Amino acid sequence: MSTSDDSKELYFFSVVPWIILYRIIKHEEAAFDCMLQQHVSLDDDEDESDTPMLPSSLMLLSTAHEYLGRRALCCSSDGALIKFFIGVLEKEFTTTASNDSHPYKE
């Protein structure tokens, strides 16, 4: 049984693996944040940046959009990746108070 190279490429460019990777990374970020909260004492004043970094999970979604966009596939599967990315960003922005500026807004 032989499959064509075209069908293999379609699986490679699917949006589902990107969404699964996002969820795995998001879970690991939450676990890391929890562990960090437990180990950081209030008296330790290390030189931490006041500006938070973009989380790896959001960087992954941005990379997925760029990668699939180069092949005009970022809106494949009825725009599943774009819809998912927008939903994630909406949740991220609604968690901050409206009067606070969000650290990831440009």
Jmol script that loads the backbone (N, CA, C; Angstrom):
load data "model"
ATOM      1  N   MET A   1       0.837  -1.173   0.000  1.00  0.00           N
ATOM      2  CA  MET A   1       0.000   0.000   0.000  1.00  0.00           C
ATOM      3  C   MET A   1       0.886   1.242   0.000  1.00  0.00           C
ATOM      4  N   SER A   2       0.677   2.077  -0.962  1.00  0.00           N
ATOM      5  CA  SER A   2       1.508   3.255  -1.133  1.00  0.00           C
ATOM      6  C   SER A   2       0.659   4.513  -1.000  1.00  0.00           C
ATOM      7  N   THR A   3       1.200   5.473  -0.273  1.00  0.00           N
ATOM      8  CA  THR A   3       0.504   6.756  -0.164  1.00  0.00           C
ATOM      9  C   THR A   3       1.298   7.795  -0.918  1.00  0.00           C
ATOM     10  N   SER A   4       0.623   8.767  -1.436  1.00  0.00           N
ATOM     11  CA  SER A   4       1.311   9.809  -2.189  1.00  0.00           C
ATOM     12  C   SER A   4       1.992  10.780  -1.229  1.00  0.00           C
ATOM     13  N   ASP A   5       2.987  11.470  -1.754  1.00  0.00           N
ATOM     14  CA  ASP A   5       3.690  12.464  -0.944  1.00  0.00           C
ATOM     15  C   ASP A   5       2.778  13.627  -0.579  1.00  0.00           C
ATOM     16  N   ASP A   6       1.800  13.910  -1.456  1.00  0.00           N
ATOM     17  CA  ASP A   6       0.885  15.015  -1.175  1.00  0.00           C
ATOM     18  C   ASP A   6       0.084  14.769   0.095  1.00  0.00           C
ATOM     19  N   SER A   7      -0.385  13.547   0.292  1.00  0.00           N
ATOM     20  CA  SER A   7      -1.175  13.264   1.493  1.00  0.00           C
ATOM     21  C   SER A   7      -0.318  13.341   2.751  1.00  0.00           C
ATOM     22  N   LYS A   8       0.946  12.960   2.654  1.00  0.00           N
ATOM     23  CA  LYS A   8       1.848  13.076   3.807  1.00  0.00           C
ATOM     24  C   LYS A   8       2.074  14.536   4.167  1.00  0.00           C
ATOM     25  N   GLU A   9       2.193  15.391   3.157  1.00  0.00           N
ATOM     26  CA  GLU A   9       2.400  16.810   3.420  1.00  0.00           C
ATOM     27  C   GLU A   9       1.180  17.428   4.078  1.00  0.00           C
ATOM     28  N   LEU A  10      -0.017  16.971   3.708  1.00  0.00           N
ATOM     29  CA  LEU A  10      -1.225  17.516   4.309  1.00  0.00           C
ATOM     30  C   LEU A  10      -1.266  17.235   5.803  1.00  0.00           C
ATOM     31  N   TYR A  11      -0.835  16.052   6.227  1.00  0.00           N
ATOM     32  CA  TYR A  11      -0.800  15.754   7.656  1.00  0.00           C
ATOM     33  C   TYR A  11       0.233  16.630   8.355  1.00  0.00           C
ATOM     34  N   PHE A  12       1.335  16.881   7.691  1.00  0.00           N
ATOM     35  CA  PHE A  12       2.394  17.699   8.271  1.00  0.00           C
ATOM     36  C   PHE A  12       1.929  19.135   8.477  1.00  0.00           C
ATOM     37  N   PHE A  13       1.084  19.622   7.574  1.00  0.00           N
ATOM     38  CA  PHE A  13       0.635  21.004   7.647  1.00  0.00           C
ATOM     39  C   PHE A  13      -0.723  21.144   8.330  1.00  0.00           C
ATOM     40  N   SER A  14      -1.141  20.144   9.068  1.00  0.00           N
ATOM     41  CA  SER A  14      -2.407  20.192   9.788  1.00  0.00           C
ATOM     42  C   SER A  14      -2.300  21.155  10.967  1.00  0.00           C
ATOM     43  N   VAL A  15      -3.434  21.717  11.374  1.00  0.00           N
ATOM     44  CA  VAL A  15      -3.429  22.644  12.512  1.00  0.00           C
ATOM     45  C   VAL A  15      -3.522  21.916  13.846  1.00  0.00           C
ATOM     46  N   VAL A  16      -3.990  20.678  13.831  1.00  0.00           N
ATOM     47  CA  VAL A  16      -4.193  19.931  15.081  1.00  0.00           C
ATOM     48  C   VAL A  16      -2.897  19.755  15.881  1.00  0.00           C
ATOM     49  N   PRO A  17      -1.779  19.376  15.262  1.00  0.00           N
ATOM     50  CA  PRO A  17      -0.549  19.240  16.063  1.00  0.00           C
ATOM     51  C   PRO A  17      -0.134  20.543  16.746  1.00  0.00           C
ATOM     52  N   TRP A  18      -0.362  21.669  16.098  1.00  0.00           N
ATOM     53  CA  TRP A  18      -0.013  22.952  16.694  1.00  0.00           C
ATOM     54  C   TRP A  18      -0.859  23.224  17.933  1.00  0.00           C
ATOM     55  N   ILE A  19      -2.144  22.913  17.845  1.00  0.00           N
ATOM     56  CA  ILE A  19      -3.044  23.144  18.979  1.00  0.00           C
ATOM     57  C   ILE A  19      -2.695  22.209  20.137  1.00  0.00           C
ATOM     58  N   ILE A  20      -2.359  20.972  19.813  1.00  0.00           N
ATOM     59  CA  ILE A  20      -1.953  20.020  20.857  1.00  0.00           C
ATOM     60  C   ILE A  20      -0.662  20.499  21.530  1.00  0.00           C
ATOM     61  N   LEU A  21       0.309  20.942  20.728  1.00  0.00           N
ATOM     62  CA  LEU A  21       1.555  21.467  21.296  1.00  0.00           C
ATOM     63  C   LEU A  21       1.290  22.679  22.185  1.00  0.00           C
ATOM     64  N   TYR A  22       0.382  23.553  21.769  1.00  0.00           N
ATOM     65  CA  TYR A  22       0.029  24.713  22.590  1.00  0.00           C
ATOM     66  C   TYR A  22      -0.474  24.257  23.956  1.00  0.00           C
ATOM     67  N   ARG A  23      -1.391  23.293  23.951  1.00  0.00           N
ATOM     68  CA  ARG A  23      -1.980  22.829  25.216  1.00  0.00           C
ATOM     69  C   ARG A  23      -0.926  22.179  26.123  1.00  0.00           C
ATOM     70  N   ILE A  24      -0.002  21.444  25.540  1.00  0.00           N
ATOM     71  CA  ILE A  24       1.072  20.822  26.323  1.00  0.00           C
ATOM     72  C   ILE A  24       1.965  21.901  26.939  1.00  0.00           C
ATOM     73  N   ILE A  25       2.363  22.873  26.124  1.00  0.00           N
ATOM     74  CA  ILE A  25       3.228  23.945  26.623  1.00  0.00           C
ATOM     75  C   ILE A  25       2.509  24.776  27.677  1.00  0.00           C
ATOM     76  N   LYS A  26       1.236  25.059  27.462  1.00  0.00           N
ATOM     77  CA  LYS A  26       0.449  25.828  28.435  1.00  0.00           C
ATOM     78  C   LYS A  26       0.379  25.086  29.771  1.00  0.00           C
ATOM     79  N   HIS A  27       0.195  23.775  29.709  1.00  0.00           N
ATOM     80  CA  HIS A  27       0.166  22.959  30.927  1.00  0.00           C
ATOM     81  C   HIS A  27       1.512  23.029  31.650  1.00  0.00           C
ATOM     82  N   GLU A  28       2.597  22.926  30.898  1.00  0.00           N
ATOM     83  CA  GLU A  28       3.935  22.989  31.491  1.00  0.00           C
ATOM     84  C   GLU A  28       4.214  24.376  32.076  1.00  0.00           C
ATOM     85  N   GLU A  29       3.742  25.424  31.412  1.00  0.00           N
ATOM     86  CA  GLU A  29       3.909  26.776  31.953  1.00  0.00           C
ATOM     87  C   GLU A  29       3.189  26.921  33.290  1.00  0.00           C
ATOM     88  N   ALA A  30       1.983  26.381  33.370  1.00  0.00           N
ATOM     89  CA  ALA A  30       1.217  26.452  34.621  1.00  0.00           C
ATOM     90  C   ALA A  30       1.927  25.686  35.733  1.00  0.00           C
ATOM     91  N   ALA A  31       2.455  24.510  35.400  1.00  0.00           N
ATOM     92  CA  ALA A  31       3.177  23.716  36.398  1.00  0.00           C
ATOM     93  C   ALA A  31       4.444  24.447  36.849  1.00  0.00           C
ATOM     94  N   PHE A  32       5.146  25.064  35.912  1.00  0.00           N
ATOM     95  CA  PHE A  32       6.363  25.802  36.240  1.00  0.00           C
ATOM     96  C   PHE A  32       6.042  27.012  37.116  1.00  0.00           C
ATOM     97  N   ASP A  33       4.979  27.745  36.768  1.00  0.00           N
ATOM     98  CA  ASP A  33       4.586  28.908  37.572  1.00  0.00           C
ATOM     99  C   ASP A  33       4.227  28.501  38.994  1.00  0.00           C
ATOM    100  N   CYS A  34       3.540  27.375  39.130  1.00  0.00           N
ATOM    101  CA  CYS A  34       3.171  26.873  40.454  1.00  0.00           C
ATOM    102  C   CYS A  34       4.425  26.514  41.254  1.00  0.00           C
ATOM    103  N   MET A  35       5.358  25.828  40.603  1.00  0.00           N
ATOM    104  CA  MET A  35       6.605  25.448  41.259  1.00  0.00           C
ATOM    105  C   MET A  35       7.406  26.696  41.645  1.00  0.00           C
ATOM    106  N   LEU A  36       7.417  27.681  40.766  1.00  0.00           N
ATOM    107  CA  LEU A  36       8.148  28.915  41.030  1.00  0.00           C
ATOM    108  C   LEU A  36       7.559  29.658  42.223  1.00  0.00           C
ATOM    109  N   GLN A  37       6.240  29.688  42.316  1.00  0.00           N
ATOM    110  CA  GLN A  37       5.564  30.345  43.441  1.00  0.00           C
ATOM    111  C   GLN A  37       5.944  29.690  44.765  1.00  0.00           C
ATOM    112  N   GLN A  38       6.106  28.366  44.755  1.00  0.00           N
ATOM    113  CA  GLN A  38       6.438  27.644  45.975  1.00  0.00           C
ATOM    114  C   GLN A  38       7.874  27.892  46.419  1.00  0.00           C
ATOM    115  N   HIS A  39       8.778  28.119  45.468  1.00  0.00           N
ATOM    116  CA  HIS A  39      10.192  28.226  45.806  1.00  0.00           C
ATOM    117  C   HIS A  39      10.700  29.654  45.965  1.00  0.00           C
ATOM    118  N   VAL A  40       9.924  30.612  45.560  1.00  0.00           N
ATOM    119  CA  VAL A  40      10.375  31.999  45.663  1.00  0.00           C
ATOM    120  C   VAL A  40       9.915  32.564  47.001  1.00  0.00           C
ATOM    121  N   SER A  41      10.852  33.040  47.756  1.00  0.00           N
ATOM    122  CA  SER A  41      10.478  33.664  49.032  1.00  0.00           C
ATOM    123  C   SER A  41      10.246  35.152  48.802  1.00  0.00           C
ATOM    124  N   LEU A  42       9.494  35.756  49.676  1.00  0.00           N
ATOM    125  CA  LEU A  42       9.178  37.173  49.525  1.00  0.00           C
ATOM    126  C   LEU A  42      10.385  38.062  49.791  1.00  0.00           C
ATOM    127  N   ASP A  43      11.359  37.564  50.520  1.00  0.00           N
ATOM    128  CA  ASP A  43      12.525  38.372  50.858  1.00  0.00           C
ATOM    129  C   ASP A  43      13.561  38.413  49.752  1.00  0.00           C
ATOM    130  N   ASP A  44      13.504  37.504  48.814  1.00  0.00           N
ATOM    131  CA  ASP A  44      14.480  37.483  47.722  1.00  0.00           C
ATOM    132  C   ASP A  44      14.137  38.570  46.719  1.00  0.00           C
ATOM    133  N   ASP A  45      15.019  39.529  46.588  1.00  0.00           N
ATOM    134  CA  ASP A  45      14.834  40.595  45.603  1.00  0.00           C
ATOM    135  C   ASP A  45      15.891  40.438  44.523  1.00  0.00           C
ATOM    136  N   GLU A  46      15.667  39.488  43.639  1.00  0.00           N
ATOM    137  CA  GLU A  46      16.602  39.275  42.545  1.00  0.00           C
ATOM    138  C   GLU A  46      16.327  40.306  41.463  1.00  0.00           C
ATOM    139  N   ASP A  47      17.272  40.464  40.581  1.00  0.00           N
ATOM    140  CA  ASP A  47      17.118  41.417  39.482  1.00  0.00           C
ATOM    141  C   ASP A  47      16.212  40.825  38.413  1.00  0.00           C
ATOM    142  N   GLU A  48      14.915  40.918  38.651  1.00  0.00           N
ATOM    143  CA  GLU A  48      13.956  40.432  37.676  1.00  0.00           C
ATOM    144  C   GLU A  48      13.443  41.612  36.873  1.00  0.00           C
ATOM    145  N   SER A  49      13.185  41.367  35.620  1.00  0.00           N
ATOM    146  CA  SER A  49      12.667  42.410  34.753  1.00  0.00           C
ATOM    147  C   SER A  49      11.223  42.718  35.113  1.00  0.00           C
ATOM    148  N   ASP A  50      10.868  43.995  35.087  1.00  0.00           N
ATOM    149  CA  ASP A  50       9.491  44.386  35.348  1.00  0.00           C
ATOM    150  C   ASP A  50       8.589  44.076  34.160  1.00  0.00           C
ATOM    151  N   THR A  51       9.172  43.970  32.984  1.00  0.00           N
ATOM    152  CA  THR A  51       8.404  43.682  31.783  1.00  0.00           C
ATOM    153  C   THR A  51       8.328  42.175  31.585  1.00  0.00           C
ATOM    154  N   PRO A  52       7.121  41.605  31.646  1.00  0.00           N
ATOM    155  CA  PRO A  52       7.011  40.156  31.467  1.00  0.00           C
ATOM    156  C   PRO A  52       7.294  39.754  30.023  1.00  0.00           C
ATOM    157  N   MET A  53       7.828  38.562  29.880  1.00  0.00           N
ATOM    158  CA  MET A  53       8.116  38.040  28.550  1.00  0.00           C
ATOM    159  C   MET A  53       6.880  37.352  27.989  1.00  0.00           C
ATOM    160  N   LEU A  54       6.800  37.302  26.679  1.00  0.00           N
ATOM    161  CA  LEU A  54       5.708  36.601  26.015  1.00  0.00           C
ATOM    162  C   LEU A  54       5.829  35.118  26.329  1.00  0.00           C
ATOM    163  N   PRO A  55       4.763  34.494  26.813  1.00  0.00           N
ATOM    164  CA  PRO A  55       4.836  33.070  27.153  1.00  0.00           C
ATOM    165  C   PRO A  55       5.138  32.208  25.923  1.00  0.00           C
ATOM    166  N   SER A  56       5.797  31.102  26.156  1.00  0.00           N
ATOM    167  CA  SER A  56       6.152  30.182  25.076  1.00  0.00           C
ATOM    168  C   SER A  56       4.925  29.681  24.332  1.00  0.00           C
ATOM    169  N   SER A  57       3.823  29.504  25.047  1.00  0.00           N
ATOM    170  CA  SER A  57       2.608  29.003  24.407  1.00  0.00           C
ATOM    171  C   SER A  57       2.094  29.991  23.359  1.00  0.00           C
ATOM    172  N   LEU A  58       2.141  31.286  23.660  1.00  0.00           N
ATOM    173  CA  LEU A  58       1.714  32.284  22.679  1.00  0.00           C
ATOM    174  C   LEU A  58       2.722  32.416  21.547  1.00  0.00           C
ATOM    175  N   MET A  59       4.007  32.273  21.868  1.00  0.00           N
ATOM    176  CA  MET A  59       5.022  32.294  20.814  1.00  0.00           C
ATOM    177  C   MET A  59       4.811  31.143  19.839  1.00  0.00           C
ATOM    178  N   LEU A  60       4.420  29.983  20.370  1.00  0.00           N
ATOM    179  CA  LEU A  60       4.173  28.831  19.514  1.00  0.00           C
ATOM    180  C   LEU A  60       3.021  29.105  18.553  1.00  0.00           C
ATOM    181  N   LEU A  61       1.928  29.679  19.044  1.00  0.00           N
ATOM    182  CA  LEU A  61       0.793  29.974  18.170  1.00  0.00           C
ATOM    183  C   LEU A  61       1.170  30.998  17.105  1.00  0.00           C
ATOM    184  N   SER A  62       1.971  31.970  17.471  1.00  0.00           N
ATOM    185  CA  SER A  62       2.437  32.951  16.494  1.00  0.00           C
ATOM    186  C   SER A  62       3.310  32.281  15.435  1.00  0.00           C
ATOM    187  N   THR A  63       4.193  31.404  15.870  1.00  0.00           N
ATOM    188  CA  THR A  63       5.050  30.668  14.945  1.00  0.00           C
ATOM    189  C   THR A  63       4.226  29.777  14.028  1.00  0.00           C
ATOM    190  N   ALA A  64       3.217  29.118  14.586  1.00  0.00           N
ATOM    191  CA  ALA A  64       2.345  28.258  13.783  1.00  0.00           C
ATOM    192  C   ALA A  64       1.650  29.069  12.705  1.00  0.00           C
ATOM    193  N   HIS A  65       1.168  30.247  13.077  1.00  0.00           N
ATOM    194  CA  HIS A  65       0.492  31.102  12.098  1.00  0.00           C
ATOM    195  C   HIS A  65       1.453  31.530  10.995  1.00  0.00           C
ATOM    196  N   GLU A  66       2.663  31.929  11.367  1.00  0.00           N
ATOM    197  CA  GLU A  66       3.657  32.330  10.369  1.00  0.00           C
ATOM    198  C   GLU A  66       4.044  31.161   9.474  1.00  0.00           C
ATOM    199  N   TYR A  67       4.280  30.005  10.074  1.00  0.00           N
ATOM    200  CA  TYR A  67       4.719  28.824   9.328  1.00  0.00           C
ATOM    201  C   TYR A  67       3.651  28.368   8.338  1.00  0.00           C
ATOM    202  N   LEU A  68       2.426  28.238   8.822  1.00  0.00           N
ATOM    203  CA  LEU A  68       1.344  27.798   7.946  1.00  0.00           C
ATOM    204  C   LEU A  68       0.953  28.897   6.961  1.00  0.00           C
ATOM    205  N   GLY A  69       1.100  30.145   7.361  1.00  0.00           N
ATOM    206  CA  GLY A  69       0.770  31.256   6.477  1.00  0.00           C
ATOM    207  C   GLY A  69       1.653  31.316   5.251  1.00  0.00           C
ATOM    208  N   ARG A  70       2.912  30.905   5.377  1.00  0.00           N
ATOM    209  CA  ARG A  70       3.808  30.878   4.216  1.00  0.00           C
ATOM    210  C   ARG A  70       3.314  29.920   3.143  1.00  0.00           C
ATOM    211  N   ARG A  71       2.515  28.962   3.553  1.00  0.00           N
ATOM    212  CA  ARG A  71       1.981  27.976   2.612  1.00  0.00           C
ATOM    213  C   ARG A  71       0.483  28.196   2.372  1.00  0.00           C
ATOM    214  N   ALA A  72      -0.016  29.337   2.802  1.00  0.00           N
ATOM    215  CA  ALA A  72      -1.437  29.698   2.686  1.00  0.00           C
ATOM    216  C   ALA A  72      -2.325  28.657   3.359  1.00  0.00           C
ATOM    217  N   LEU A  73      -1.858  28.108   4.492  1.00  0.00           N
ATOM    218  CA  LEU A  73      -2.620  27.085   5.212  1.00  0.00           C
ATOM    219  C   LEU A  73      -3.051  27.532   6.604  1.00  0.00           C
ATOM    220  N   CYS A  74      -2.787  28.788   6.958  1.00  0.00           N
ATOM    221  CA  CYS A  74      -3.141  29.237   8.308  1.00  0.00           C
ATOM    222  C   CYS A  74      -4.653  29.304   8.508  1.00  0.00           C
ATOM    223  N   CYS A  75      -5.395  29.359   7.422  1.00  0.00           N
ATOM    224  CA  CYS A  75      -6.866  29.383   7.523  1.00  0.00           C
ATOM    225  C   CYS A  75      -7.479  28.070   7.054  1.00  0.00           C
ATOM    226  N   SER A  76      -6.655  27.028   6.929  1.00  0.00           N
ATOM    227  CA  SER A  76      -7.198  25.729   6.531  1.00  0.00           C
ATOM    228  C   SER A  76      -8.051  25.164   7.663  1.00  0.00           C
ATOM    229  N   SER A  77      -8.776  24.124   7.384  1.00  0.00           N
ATOM    230  CA  SER A  77      -9.673  23.501   8.373  1.00  0.00           C
ATOM    231  C   SER A  77     -10.687  24.510   8.904  1.00  0.00           C
ATOM    232  N   ASP A  78     -11.226  25.286   7.987  1.00  0.00           N
ATOM    233  CA  ASP A  78     -12.235  26.294   8.340  1.00  0.00           C
ATOM    234  C   ASP A  78     -11.678  27.347   9.296  1.00  0.00           C
ATOM    235  N   GLY A  79     -10.396  27.636   9.177  1.00  0.00           N
ATOM    236  CA  GLY A  79      -9.775  28.662  10.013  1.00  0.00           C
ATOM    237  C   GLY A  79      -9.592  28.248  11.461  1.00  0.00           C
ATOM    238  N   ALA A  80      -9.419  26.947  11.706  1.00  0.00           N
ATOM    239  CA  ALA A  80      -9.342  26.432  13.081  1.00  0.00           C
ATOM    240  C   ALA A  80      -8.208  27.074  13.881  1.00  0.00           C
ATOM    241  N   LEU A  81      -7.043  27.216  13.270  1.00  0.00           N
ATOM    242  CA  LEU A  81      -5.906  27.789  14.005  1.00  0.00           C
ATOM    243  C   LEU A  81      -6.149  29.257  14.331  1.00  0.00           C
ATOM    244  N   ILE A  82      -6.621  30.006  13.352  1.00  0.00           N
ATOM    245  CA  ILE A  82      -6.883  31.433  13.576  1.00  0.00           C
ATOM    246  C   ILE A  82      -7.953  31.620  14.643  1.00  0.00           C
ATOM    247  N   LYS A  83      -9.029  30.841  14.571  1.00  0.00           N
ATOM    248  CA  LYS A  83     -10.107  30.943  15.558  1.00  0.00           C
ATOM    249  C   LYS A  83      -9.591  30.582  16.950  1.00  0.00           C
ATOM    250  N   PHE A  84      -8.765  29.546  17.023  1.00  0.00           N
ATOM    251  CA  PHE A  84      -8.193  29.135  18.306  1.00  0.00           C
ATOM    252  C   PHE A  84      -7.279  30.232  18.855  1.00  0.00           C
ATOM    253  N   PHE A  85      -6.410  30.775  18.001  1.00  0.00           N
ATOM    254  CA  PHE A  85      -5.470  31.820  18.393  1.00  0.00           C
ATOM    255  C   PHE A  85      -6.221  33.057  18.895  1.00  0.00           C
ATOM    256  N   ILE A  86      -7.253  33.464  18.181  1.00  0.00           N
ATOM    257  CA  ILE A  86      -8.056  34.623  18.592  1.00  0.00           C
ATOM    258  C   ILE A  86      -8.707  34.360  19.951  1.00  0.00           C
ATOM    259  N   GLY A  87      -9.243  33.150  20.136  1.00  0.00           N
ATOM    260  CA  GLY A  87      -9.860  32.803  21.420  1.00  0.00           C
ATOM    261  C   GLY A  87      -8.871  32.875  22.570  1.00  0.00           C
ATOM    262  N   VAL A  88      -7.663  32.373  22.331  1.00  0.00           N
ATOM    263  CA  VAL A  88      -6.616  32.417  23.360  1.00  0.00           C
ATOM    264  C   VAL A  88      -6.258  33.863  23.686  1.00  0.00           C
ATOM    265  N   LEU A  89      -6.099  34.691  22.658  1.00  0.00           N
ATOM    266  CA  LEU A  89      -5.754  36.096  22.891  1.00  0.00           C
ATOM    267  C   LEU A  89      -6.874  36.838  23.609  1.00  0.00           C
ATOM    268  N   GLU A  90      -8.125  36.542  23.249  1.00  0.00           N
ATOM    269  CA  GLU A  90      -9.251  37.178  23.942  1.00  0.00           C
ATOM    270  C   GLU A  90      -9.237  36.841  25.430  1.00  0.00           C
ATOM    271  N   LYS A  91      -9.005  35.567  25.750  1.00  0.00           N
ATOM    272  CA  LYS A  91      -8.934  35.162  27.161  1.00  0.00           C
ATOM    273  C   LYS A  91      -7.779  35.867  27.865  1.00  0.00           C
ATOM    274  N   GLU A  92      -6.655  35.961  27.183  1.00  0.00           N
ATOM    275  CA  GLU A  92      -5.464  36.591  27.764  1.00  0.00           C
ATOM    276  C   GLU A  92      -5.722  38.065  28.071  1.00  0.00           C
ATOM    277  N   PHE A  93      -6.375  38.755  27.153  1.00  0.00           N
ATOM    278  CA  PHE A  93      -6.617  40.183  27.341  1.00  0.00           C
ATOM    279  C   PHE A  93      -7.741  40.461  28.328  1.00  0.00           C
ATOM    280  N   THR A  94      -8.706  39.560  28.469  1.00  0.00           N
ATOM    281  CA  THR A  94      -9.797  39.800  29.410  1.00  0.00           C
ATOM    282  C   THR A  94      -9.401  39.482  30.846  1.00  0.00           C
ATOM    283  N   THR A  95      -8.291  38.778  31.052  1.00  0.00           N
ATOM    284  CA  THR A  95      -7.856  38.477  32.413  1.00  0.00           C
ATOM    285  C   THR A  95      -7.260  39.697  33.101  1.00  0.00           C
ATOM    286  N   THR A  96      -6.838  40.677  32.323  1.00  0.00           N
ATOM    287  CA  THR A  96      -6.302  41.897  32.925  1.00  0.00           C
ATOM    288  C   THR A  96      -7.418  42.921  33.047  1.00  0.00           C
ATOM    289  N   ALA A  97      -7.299  43.777  34.008  1.00  0.00           N
ATOM    290  CA  ALA A  97      -8.298  44.833  34.200  1.00  0.00           C
ATOM    291  C   ALA A  97      -8.255  45.797  33.020  1.00  0.00           C
ATOM    292  N   SER A  98      -9.373  46.375  32.707  1.00  0.00           N
ATOM    293  CA  SER A  98      -9.448  47.258  31.540  1.00  0.00           C
ATOM    294  C   SER A  98      -8.591  48.514  31.700  1.00  0.00           C
ATOM    295  N   ASN A  99      -8.359  48.945  32.922  1.00  0.00           N
ATOM    296  CA  ASN A  99      -7.542  50.145  33.123  1.00  0.00           C
ATOM    297  C   ASN A  99      -6.045  49.842  33.119  1.00  0.00           C
ATOM    298  N   ASP A 100      -5.684  48.588  33.272  1.00  0.00           N
ATOM    299  CA  ASP A 100      -4.272  48.205  33.211  1.00  0.00           C
ATOM    300  C   ASP A 100      -3.879  47.979  31.760  1.00  0.00           C
ATOM    301  N   SER A 101      -2.673  48.369  31.427  1.00  0.00           N
ATOM    302  CA  SER A 101      -2.203  48.061  30.082  1.00  0.00           C
ATOM    303  C   SER A 101      -1.651  46.643  30.095  1.00  0.00           C
ATOM    304  N   HIS A 102      -2.012  45.885  29.090  1.00  0.00           N
ATOM    305  CA  HIS A 102      -1.576  44.492  29.026  1.00  0.00           C
ATOM    306  C   HIS A 102      -0.127  44.446  28.561  1.00  0.00           C
ATOM    307  N   PRO A 103       0.697  43.600  29.158  1.00  0.00           N
ATOM    308  CA  PRO A 103       2.120  43.582  28.804  1.00  0.00           C
ATOM    309  C   PRO A 103       2.398  43.083  27.390  1.00  0.00           C
ATOM    310  N   TYR A 104       1.442  42.413  26.754  1.00  0.00           N
ATOM    311  CA  TYR A 104       1.694  41.864  25.423  1.00  0.00           C
ATOM    312  C   TYR A 104       1.082  42.700  24.312  1.00  0.00           C
ATOM    313  N   LYS A 105       0.378  43.768  24.663  1.00  0.00           N
ATOM    314  CA  LYS A 105      -0.176  44.645  23.633  1.00  0.00           C
ATOM    315  C   LYS A 105       0.944  45.489  23.063  1.00  0.00           C
ATOM    316  N   GLU A 106       0.893  45.688  21.776  1.00  0.00           N
ATOM    317  CA  GLU A 106       1.917  46.527  21.142  1.00  0.00           C
ATOM    318  C   GLU A 106       1.398  47.914  20.910  1.00  0.00           C
TER     319      GLU A 106
END
end "model"
wireframe off; spacefill off
backbone 0.3
color backbone group
